[in-house]
Amino acid sequence: MADSEKKRFTKDFTLQEPICEEGIEKALAILRSGKLHRYNVDPGEKGEAAQLEEEFAAYMGKKYCLACASCGSAMYLALKSVGVKPGDTVLCNAYTLAPVPGAIENAGAQIELVEIGDDYTIDLDDLEKKAAAPGAKWFMLSHMRGHIANMDRIMEICNAHGLVLIEDCAHTMGATWDGKKSGAFGTVACFSTQTYKHMNSGEGGLMVTDDPDLIARAIIYSGSYMLYERHTARPEMAVFESIKTMVPNYSCRMDNLRAAILRPQLEILDNQCARWNKRYRILEEGLTAIQGITCPQRDPRENYVGSSIQFSLYGQDEPTIRRFLAECLAQGVELKWFGNKEPVGFTSAYESWRYFGRLPHLPNTLRILSVMCDMRIPLTFTADDCCTILAVIIEVSAKVIK
Ligand SMILES: Cc1ncc(COP(=O)(O)O)c(C=O)c1O
């Protein structure tokens, strides 16, 4: 086929929608006031960061919330605040992204990686086996790329083995399992508001919990100085009294500017999630129909947010997959691949976290990652754009996939 006859996609896979007008107005008001620091408020005034925390706690149906500099810092503070000590072991699914093992390492802990299955979620049998091992107490479950494991079984395993669950909801803000919000299952859950996530403040993280001691520690760790009274999604002041000089300051705060941008986005979050899913379903249906491409089976109880899509090229060797990716890219469709031996861009594979020293051989995870492709679905893409992307992938697949 001549190059001029090939289907072509021309939009940018990293282009998000602009910040909504209300967010821009609020940001300008903060900039004009000069009061960007979260504790720079008048007596009795509730700052933007405090209001965001109240509103996000209410959205999640949780008592407490803390806004942080990033999800990575929120996860680190969550691990410290829940009681992880240097040398402890934290179980974690092996399909996740670099900030997750990074938070575990930052807390001084060792990682115990758990296999994944063909639906890209954690392998529950491997989890059960590792949960039963001596010393297993902490479990960081990363809902990577929005794939939510069977949370009923997860909670059964956690309860049976006394595992404390910390949820990484960087990709599941707005998602539910069997009607319950992702992030409402664990002792503590962390969310990202980094540009490519479901709310965009450039960088940012949110932590939620119902545990008053945990959140009090997290607030002080985050760098509240002795100003924690200015938080409003917090427990009574008495909870802070006994710990206020025992918890160091790690300076991981969110500022009022970012909180101001996020508050109006929270109001439209559910609608945005529905818009993502409309695009996801077009792509999923189209991809499933292509010979050689497999989309994971999703449980009907999983109400995910399809802000990205993953699929497997089972049975294809590395040269074929590389050619498939290169030809898609040449026609404007940017796909990532989790099978790279060395980490590329945002798609780090667990074997590259060599700072932990010992890394297990996880044959199933390696097999699954070796054929897994990944594509962002920004809301700047229309339904027609999704059809053009599919047309490119159909064309390339017919030529490349064996
Ligand atoms: C699965 C996952 N967890 C956590 C994070 C950390 O988020 P942040 O960039 O806000 O630190 C990311 C970031 O991309 C992620 O992909």
The ligand as a MOL file (V3000), in Angstrom:
LIG
                    3D

  0  0  0     0  0            999 V3000
M  V30 BEGIN CTAB
M  V30 COUNTS 16 16 0 0 0
M  V30 BEGIN ATOM
M  V30 1 C -0.2970 3.4460 39.0470 0
M  V30 2 C 0.2260 4.7480 39.5530 0
M  V30 3 N 0.2690 4.9560 40.8780 0
M  V30 4 C 0.7470 6.0980 41.3960 0
M  V30 5 C 1.1970 7.1160 40.5970 0
M  V30 6 C 1.7780 8.3260 41.2630 0
M  V30 7 O 1.1410 9.4830 40.9370 0
M  V30 8 P 1.8970 10.8910 41.0230 0
M  V30 9 O 2.4690 11.1530 39.6710 0
M  V30 10 O 0.7810 11.8380 41.3790 0
M  V30 11 O 2.9120 10.7960 42.0920 0
M  V30 12 C 1.1630 6.9640 39.2200 0
M  V30 13 C 1.6300 8.0630 38.3490 0
M  V30 14 O 1.5520 8.0480 37.1680 0
M  V30 15 C 0.6660 5.7530 38.6840 0
M  V30 16 O 0.6150 5.5530 37.3580 0
M  V30 END ATOM
M  V30 BEGIN BOND
M  V30 1 1 1 2
M  V30 2 1 2 3
M  V30 3 2 2 15
M  V30 4 2 3 4
M  V30 5 1 4 5
M  V30 6 1 5 6
M  V30 7 2 5 12
M  V30 8 1 6 7
M  V30 9 1 7 8
M  V30 10 2 8 9
M  V30 11 1 8 10
M  V30 12 1 8 11
M  V30 13 1 12 13
M  V30 14 1 12 15
M  V30 15 2 13 14
M  V30 16 1 15 16
M  V30 END BOND
M  V30 END CTAB
M  END
